[in-house]
């Protein structure tokens, strides 16, 4: 068993559930614990399956509910040291302890192997991740959001994944004509900001391969994007290359199905 569900994903909050035969984890918990637990219940998942929470970086939409989840479930936190020092006061007490990982060095939680790697984002040590099962690298999950631009490292890490969660944050026209102040627009468009719909297509064009089965587009801006536009933009590209990839959109406030990686 190797499964994934994006529980919530937007500019306001992010959390994903990943499980294998021997373990289950949350990647990020940027929404209230109740929202996370309700999504798990709706999917028929026992919250007590979760054996740990991994945090990618310190921004509120990725850590907001983490402290409450960690205290309720009494499971350990996995985080790099620089990120922890930036957000420890917001996490509060962590009864089951903290396990520090080093960006760029794989670590394990039971039979789940996690590879954290650097992402281009305006956080102290922001990470993206790939996941595979111990002794089985044929099925591989890549999660890349909060990504200012697709570096060579990102391309190399994602190019052999069978399932990818990829940021498609904003439509460039909607962003530039929208209500955000100019400084925030510039931050989002910067190499330390977020991928646009067209940038997501550009990145996928570099990593596309016949083994890619599932593509979930995530971290959509509620102000500068909409799910139908995201779908249309990526689906047009997939149709142009005659791909039969299973395309899903992680809509704000709605979890994805539980899928096999």
Backbone torsions as a table, in degrees:
resi	resn	phi	psi	omega
1	UNK	NA	134.4	176.6
2	UNK	-153.0	106.1	-169.4
3	UNK	-133.8	158.5	-178.7
4	UNK	-143.2	141.9	165.1
5	UNK	-139.7	130.2	170.5
6	UNK	-83.1	112.8	-173.6
7	UNK	-78.0	-37.9	177.4
8	UNK	-159.2	141.6	179.6
9	UNK	-157.0	119.5	175.9
10	UNK	-171.6	-176.9	174.7
11	UNK	-70.3	-9.4	-178.3
12	UNK	-101.1	-18.5	-178.2
13	UNK	-177.9	143.3	-176.2
14	UNK	-142.7	137.4	174.5
15	UNK	-162.8	136.4	177.0
16	UNK	-129.1	148.0	179.8
17	UNK	-112.0	129.8	-180.0
18	UNK	-131.9	133.4	177.8
19	UNK	-143.2	153.9	175.2
20	UNK	-125.5	-170.1	177.2
21	UNK	-62.8	-30.9	-170.2
22	UNK	-110.1	-11.6	-175.8
23	UNK	-156.2	169.1	172.5
24	UNK	-149.0	143.5	-178.8
25	UNK	-139.2	162.7	166.6
26	UNK	-105.0	134.6	167.3
27	UNK	-101.9	110.7	-176.8
28	UNK	69.7	154.8	179.6
29	UNK	-151.3	68.5	-173.0
30	UNK	-97.2	28.2	178.9
31	UNK	-145.4	159.9	-178.0
32	UNK	-53.6	145.4	-178.7
33	UNK	-53.3	-38.2	-178.9
34	UNK	-60.1	-39.3	178.9
35	UNK	-64.2	-42.4	178.9
36	UNK	-64.2	-47.2	-177.7
37	UNK	-66.5	-36.2	177.7
38	UNK	-65.2	-39.5	178.3
39	UNK	-65.1	-42.0	177.6
40	UNK	-61.6	-44.2	179.7
41	UNK	-61.9	-41.8	-179.8
42	UNK	-63.0	-29.4	178.8
43	UNK	-87.8	-1.4	-179.0
44	UNK	76.2	28.4	-177.6
45	UNK	-107.7	130.4	175.8
46	UNK	-75.1	121.0	-178.0
47	UNK	-57.8	-26.7	-177.4
48	UNK	-77.2	-2.2	170.0
49	UNK	-66.5	-26.6	-173.2
50	UNK	-68.3	128.4	-177.0
51	UNK	-110.2	-0.9	178.8
52	UNK	179.2	162.8	177.3
53	UNK	-125.2	127.4	176.3
54	UNK	-104.6	133.4	176.8
55	UNK	-112.2	133.7	-175.2
56	UNK	-85.7	-36.2	177.8
57	UNK	-167.5	177.9	-165.2
58	UNK	-91.3	1.1	-178.3
59	UNK	-66.7	147.2	-170.6
60	UNK	-58.0	-35.0	-177.3
61	UNK	-73.3	3.5	175.7
62	UNK	-122.0	-12.3	-176.6
63	UNK	-127.8	-3.9	-169.5
64	UNK	-51.3	-43.7	-177.7
65	UNK	-100.5	5.3	-171.3
66	UNK	-63.9	-45.2	-178.7
67	UNK	-58.6	-45.2	-179.6
68	UNK	-64.4	-42.0	178.4
69	UNK	-63.2	-44.8	-178.7
70	UNK	-63.1	-39.7	-179.9
71	UNK	-73.7	-37.6	-178.8
72	UNK	-68.2	-46.2	-176.2
73	UNK	-86.6	-16.3	-178.1
74	UNK	54.6	53.6	177.0
75	UNK	-120.7	159.6	-176.6
76	UNK	-77.6	159.1	175.3
77	UNK	-99.7	139.8	174.0
78	UNK	-118.5	123.0	-170.4
79	UNK	-162.3	152.6	172.2
80	UNK	-83.4	157.8	-170.4
81	UNK	-63.7	-42.1	-178.0
82	UNK	-61.6	-42.0	178.3
83	UNK	-64.7	-43.1	-179.9
84	UNK	-59.5	-43.0	-178.9
85	UNK	-64.1	-27.3	179.0
86	UNK	-77.1	-25.3	-171.4
87	UNK	-129.6	9.5	-174.7
88	UNK	-60.9	-34.3	-179.5
89	UNK	-68.7	-24.2	177.9
90	UNK	-87.1	-22.3	179.5
91	UNK	-80.5	-34.3	-178.2
92	UNK	74.7	-160.1	-177.7
93	UNK	-68.1	137.5	179.4
94	UNK	-122.8	94.2	-170.1
95	UNK	-59.6	-35.2	-175.4
96	UNK	-89.4	1.5	173.1
97	UNK	93.6	174.9	-174.5
98	UNK	-123.8	134.3	173.4
99	UNK	-115.2	115.2	-179.8
100	UNK	-86.1	129.4	171.7
101	UNK	-106.2	160.1	176.2
102	UNK	-104.1	129.0	179.2
103	UNK	-60.6	128.3	-178.8
104	UNK	98.4	-9.4	-178.0
105	UNK	-118.0	122.8	-179.2
106	UNK	-63.7	152.2	172.6
107	UNK	-142.6	167.7	-175.0
108	UNK	-121.8	146.3	164.4
109	UNK	-125.6	102.5	-172.3
110	UNK	54.3	-119.0	-177.2
111	UNK	-95.0	9.2	178.7
112	UNK	-98.6	122.8	179.3
113	UNK	-102.5	125.2	-174.4
114	UNK	-115.7	128.9	177.0
115	UNK	-113.2	101.5	174.9
116	UNK	-83.4	137.8	177.5
117	UNK	-141.2	155.6	-172.3
118	UNK	-66.7	142.0	172.2
119	UNK	-120.0	152.7	-179.7
120	UNK	-86.5	95.6	-175.9
121	UNK	-153.3	156.0	-174.7
122	UNK	-85.1	60.5	173.6
123	UNK	-130.7	165.5	-170.0
124	UNK	-65.5	-38.8	178.0
125	UNK	-155.2	63.7	-174.9
126	UNK	-67.3	140.7	-177.8
127	UNK	-125.7	145.6	159.4
128	UNK	-107.7	175.0	-171.0
129	UNK	-146.4	150.2	160.0
130	UNK	-120.3	156.0	-176.8
131	UNK	-137.1	140.3	168.6
132	UNK	-150.3	165.7	178.2
133	UNK	-83.2	147.7	178.1
134	UNK	-58.8	133.3	179.2
135	UNK	66.6	15.3	177.7
136	UNK	-150.1	96.2	-179.4
137	UNK	-101.4	9.0	-179.3
138	UNK	-71.0	-32.0	177.2
139	UNK	-107.5	121.5	-173.1
140	UNK	-137.3	133.3	178.5
141	UNK	-105.9	132.5	172.8
142	UNK	-119.4	135.0	177.2
143	UNK	-125.9	116.3	-176.1
144	UNK	-135.1	98.8	174.6
145	UNK	-130.3	175.8	-178.1
146	UNK	51.7	61.4	-167.7
147	UNK	-133.0	107.7	-176.6
148	UNK	-64.6	-39.8	175.0
149	UNK	-158.1	157.7	-176.1
150	UNK	-81.4	98.2	178.7
151	UNK	-71.8	166.9	175.0
152	UNK	-59.9	-36.8	178.4
153	UNK	-60.9	-46.0	179.8
154	UNK	-61.1	-45.7	179.5
155	UNK	-58.5	-46.7	-178.1
156	UNK	-65.2	-35.7	-178.9
157	UNK	-72.8	-31.8	-173.5
158	UNK	-95.2	-11.9	-166.3
159	UNK	-70.1	-13.9	178.0
160	UNK	-118.6	20.5	179.6
161	UNK	-77.6	145.4	174.7
162	UNK	-90.7	-23.0	174.3
163	UNK	-135.4	135.0	-179.6
164	UNK	-131.5	132.8	166.2
165	UNK	-103.3	117.7	-171.3
166	UNK	-127.0	136.5	177.8
167	UNK	-66.4	136.5	169.9
168	UNK	-140.4	74.8	-162.3
169	UNK	-75.7	-44.6	-170.8
170	UNK	-146.9	155.2	166.9
171	UNK	-90.7	128.5	-172.5
172	UNK	-61.9	-39.0	179.8
173	UNK	-67.1	-44.1	178.4
174	UNK	-62.6	-39.2	179.2
175	UNK	-63.2	-49.7	-174.2
176	UNK	-70.8	-26.7	179.5
177	UNK	-96.8	-1.1	-174.4
178	UNK	-85.3	-173.1	-170.0
179	UNK	-85.1	-6.0	-176.6
180	UNK	-65.0	147.0	173.2
181	UNK	-63.9	155.4	-174.7
182	UNK	-57.0	-38.5	-178.1
183	UNK	-63.1	-38.6	179.4
184	UNK	-72.2	-38.2	175.2
185	UNK	-58.8	-44.1	179.9
186	UNK	-65.3	-38.6	178.1
187	UNK	-63.0	-44.7	-178.8
188	UNK	-64.8	-38.8	-178.1
189	UNK	-79.5	-11.0	-172.9
190	UNK	-74.1	166.7	176.3
191	UNK	-64.6	-7.0	174.7
192	UNK	-112.9	19.2	-176.0
193	UNK	-103.7	-114.7	-174.3
194	UNK	-138.7	152.0	178.4
195	UNK	-75.9	136.2	172.0
196	UNK	-81.4	172.2	176.7
197	UNK	-58.5	-43.9	-178.8
198	UNK	-69.8	-34.6	175.9
199	UNK	-66.7	-35.4	176.4
200	UNK	-62.3	-42.3	175.8
201	UNK	-61.3	-43.8	-180.0
202	UNK	-61.1	-41.6	178.4
203	UNK	-66.7	-44.7	-179.4
204	UNK	-61.1	-35.3	-180.0
205	UNK	-62.3	-24.2	179.8
206	UNK	-86.7	-20.7	-174.2
207	UNK	-116.1	0.8	-177.1
208	UNK	-62.2	134.2	176.1
209	UNK	-152.3	164.9	-173.5
210	UNK	-67.2	-20.5	-179.2
211	UNK	-83.4	-7.5	179.5
212	UNK	-74.8	121.0	-175.0
213	UNK	-108.8	-36.9	-176.5
214	UNK	-127.9	133.5	174.8
215	UNK	-128.9	119.9	178.2
216	UNK	-113.7	118.7	177.6
217	UNK	-90.8	131.6	-166.0
218	UNK	-140.3	178.3	178.0
219	UNK	57.9	42.0	179.2
220	UNK	-71.7	135.2	172.1
221	UNK	-72.6	132.9	178.1
222	UNK	-76.1	-19.5	-178.9
223	UNK	-96.7	-35.2	-169.8
224	UNK	-115.3	22.7	-179.3
225	UNK	-162.0	170.9	168.5
226	UNK	-151.9	150.1	-172.7
227	UNK	-57.9	-37.0	-179.5
228	UNK	-66.6	-39.0	177.9
229	UNK	-65.4	-41.7	177.3
230	UNK	-60.3	-47.7	179.3
231	UNK	-58.6	-49.8	-176.1
232	UNK	-61.6	-43.2	-177.2
233	UNK	-62.7	-47.7	-178.8
234	UNK	-74.6	-38.9	-178.2
235	UNK	-64.5	-35.8	176.5
236	UNK	-59.1	-42.2	178.7
237	UNK	-66.3	-46.0	-178.6
238	UNK	-62.2	-38.7	177.2
239	UNK	-65.3	-36.4	-178.0
240	UNK	-65.5	-26.7	178.5
241	UNK	-105.5	8.6	176.8
242	UNK	57.1	45.7	179.3
243	UNK	-91.0	144.3	175.8
244	UNK	-109.1	27.2	177.1
245	UNK	-58.7	139.8	174.5
246	UNK	-75.5	107.1	-175.7
247	UNK	-98.1	125.3	177.7
248	UNK	-126.9	150.8	175.4
249	UNK	-114.4	124.4	174.1
250	UNK	-83.1	95.2	-176.2
251	UNK	-78.5	146.7	175.4
252	UNK	-55.9	134.3	175.5
253	UNK	68.8	17.3	177.5
254	UNK	-143.3	122.7	-178.8
255	UNK	-74.4	155.9	173.0
256	UNK	-80.0	169.1	169.0
257	UNK	-64.7	164.3	171.0
258	UNK	-81.9	117.6	-175.3
259	UNK	-115.9	155.0	174.2
260	UNK	-85.6	130.4	-177.4
261	UNK	-78.6	NA	NA
